[in-house]
Amino acid sequence: GVNPWRAGFVRLTDTLYPLSRIEVHVGGDRHRADGISPVVIIVCVYDSHGNPRPYTPLSVSLGGLAQVEVVTDQWGCARAQFLSPGTAGTYTVRVSHGDVIVSRDIAYSACVHVW
């Protein structure tokens, strides 16, 4: 039979591998430019081996209107929340960590109130 003590091994390390990928997820399908609706941005980062990279500081900005600093959790994800812009148009979400930068455009439409 197979000796369970020799069947394989798992190597644990505290090595922090380089950041190689940032994913940006924006909540909702429609974005209203009303200046009061929340915009939730989820950012997930991965190392050079494709593993989630925990406790990584990131800078997240929305169209140059606002910027926040966040730190990923133990699963390599962080949440940033902004208020929507007050003017319709396309705004860029920019996420950066050192020289790794990812941008994503979000279109905001004007609000139509029906009374």
N, C-alpha and C positions, 0 to 999 in steps of 0.2 A: 504494500500500500504506500500511499504518499504520506510522508512525514509532514504534519501541518505546520511545523516550525520552519520547514524549508520550502513551502509551497510558493512563496513570493514575499515581497516586502513592499512597504510603503515608506517613502522618504519624505519626512517633514522638514521644511526649511523656513527660515524667516527672511529669505531673499526676496526683495521687492524688484520684480522684473519691470522693464521699461513700459510705459503706457504706449499702446499702439493704436487703439480705436476708441472713439467716443461716439455713442449713439444718443440722438436727441429725439425725444417723443413729446409732442405737444397735444394736450388734452382737447377733445372736442373736434367736430368736423367744421363747424361754422364759428367764425370769430367776429364779434360785434365791436365796432369802434365806438364805444359809448363812454369810455373813461372810467367805468365803475365795475365792469365784469372782470372776474379773476381769470388770469391766464396761468395755467399750471404746466410747467415744463419738467419732465423727468429726464435725467441724464444718467446714462450707464457707461462705465469705462471698463476697458479690458486691457490686460497686459499682452506682451509679445507672444505668449503661449495661448491666448484666447480665454484666459481665466478672468473672472471679475477682479477688479483692483480696488480693495477696500481702503477707506480712510484717505482718499486722494482729494486735495483741495482743488477747487475749480472756480473759475470766474464765469458768470453767466450774465449776459446783457440782452436787452430787448430794444432793438432799433436805436441804440444810443440814448434812449429815454431814461433807462434805469439799469443799474448793475448790482448784482449781489454776489457774495462769496459763499460757496457751499462746500461741504465735505461729504464724500460718498460714505454710505453705511458699510456694514460688513459684507454686503452682497454687491458692492461696487456701484450703487445707485444713489442719486441725490435728487431732491425736489426743490425747485425754485418757483416762487409765485410772484406774479406782477399784476398790476391793474392794466386792463386793455388801453391802448391809445385812444384819444378822443377824436381822432381824425382818421377817416378811411384811407387805406393805402397798403402797401407792402412793407413789412418791417422784418428785419433780420435778427434772428436769435443767434448769438455768438457765444460759444462755449470754448474756454481755453484752459490749458494746463501747460505752462512753459511754452515750448514752441509747437505743441500740438493744438491746432485750432479747427473747430468745425462750425460751419454756418448753415442756417436753414431759414428760408423765407416763409413768412406767414402773411396771408392776405386778410385784411380786416375790411369789412363792408360797413357802410353807413347804416344806422338804425332807422327803421321806419316805425313810427308809433301810430297805431290806429286807435282812435278814440271812439 
